Amino acid sequence: MIAAAEIERMTLVERMETMELLWRSLSSKPGSLVSPAWHGKVLQKRLAKIESGQAEFLTVAQLKKRLSKRRR
């Protein structure tokens, strides 16, 4: 197994490539990845908001602006 210290010594490119390899490995067996129950509940609430017309949709620019305000 790789230690955290080894990951820290990697370049950004090496870490990104490693992350991609890990994702490919995990996603190659989709049935083995089980989402927690709370994911389904969040999706149900969001769908209900959309269907009721209460959902708010943002452009990427609007989202970035909103997120930058939260960081302050």
ChimeraX attribute file (.defattr): number of C-alpha atoms within 10 A of each C-alpha:
attribute: neighborCount
match mode: 1-to-1
recipient: residues
	/A:1	3
	/A:2	6
	/A:3	7
	/A:4	8
	/A:5	8
	/A:6	8
	/A:7	13
	/A:8	10
	/A:9	10
	/A:10	12
	/A:11	10
	/A:12	11
	/A:13	9
	/A:14	12
	/A:15	14
	/A:16	12
	/A:17	12
	/A:18	14
	/A:19	12
	/A:20	12
	/A:21	12
	/A:22	11
	/A:23	11
	/A:24	11
	/A:25	11
	/A:26	13
	/A:27	12
	/A:28	10
	/A:29	9
	/A:30	9
	/A:31	8
	/A:32	9
	/A:33	10
	/A:34	7
	/A:35	8
	/A:36	8
	/A:37	8
	/A:38	9
	/A:39	9
	/A:40	11
	/A:41	11
	/A:42	11
	/A:43	11
	/A:44	12
	/A:45	11
	/A:46	14
	/A:47	13
	/A:48	13
	/A:49	13
	/A:50	13
	/A:51	10
	/A:52	9
	/A:53	9
	/A:54	10
	/A:55	12
	/A:56	7
	/A:57	9
	/A:58	10
	/A:59	8
	/A:60	9
	/A:61	9
	/A:62	11
	/A:63	12
	/A:64	11
	/A:65	11
	/A:66	12
	/A:67	11
	/A:68	10
	/A:69	9
	/A:70	7
	/A:71	6
	/A:72	5
